[in-house]
Amino acid sequence: MADGRAPRFFRWFRVVPLLALLAVCLLTFATDVVVGLAPAQFVRNWFYPVRHASVIEQASAEQGVDPYLVCAVIKCESNWDAGVTSSAGAVGLMQLMPSTAQEMVRLGVVSGSAYDPTRLTDPTTNIVYGTAYLGYLSRHLSSQDEVIAAYNAGIGNVSSWQSGGGDVAGNIQYAETAAYLVRVRQAYAQYKALYPDGLSVG
């Protein structure tokens, strides 16, 4: 019986991540339906708020990053909770690893004297480093989908997935990253639709 159970276990091990991705897609669809029926001001306040708009806009302009993408990443990473820390050690609004912030300083992308990389629970500091990292990824990758996937899974993984060519969405090998891409895409589209005149207008 032990020999018969092992193959079934491994089949389920492959299926469970796909079921998780399907659940995320269904939840995303349901959210889109609710958002489509509700008044825009209600949706902005309860589903897709914007905080620290001026900081996001300034950091985005400095790094050449779409501010709507920054908002989408914040929404999906922390839901605008500046104090959250993940079990893996990712910190703050954009769930940055301290090592990533230090790398941005080492590469000269962010001034460590102006923005202390150890203070990632500070919203301004976190946004500056997170946006800088998005800018860094954008300069080394060729599409927004690749940037989103790399923010979740790392640039090395995305580069290896892309080695065979084609669209990154079809090459992602982690169910978590595939689901993350769906969620950020949806949040990005909603922020662009809800704040057409800029983040400070809403």
Secondary structure by P-SEA (a helix, b strand, c coil): caaaaaaaaaaaaaaaaaaaaaaaaaaaaaaaaaaaaccaaaaaaccccccaaaaaaaaaaaacccaaaaaaaaaacccccccccccccccccccccaaaaaaaaaacccccccccccccccaaaaaaaaaaaaaaaaaacccaaaaaaaacccaaaaaaaaccccccccccccaaaaaaaaaaaaaaaaaaaacccccccc
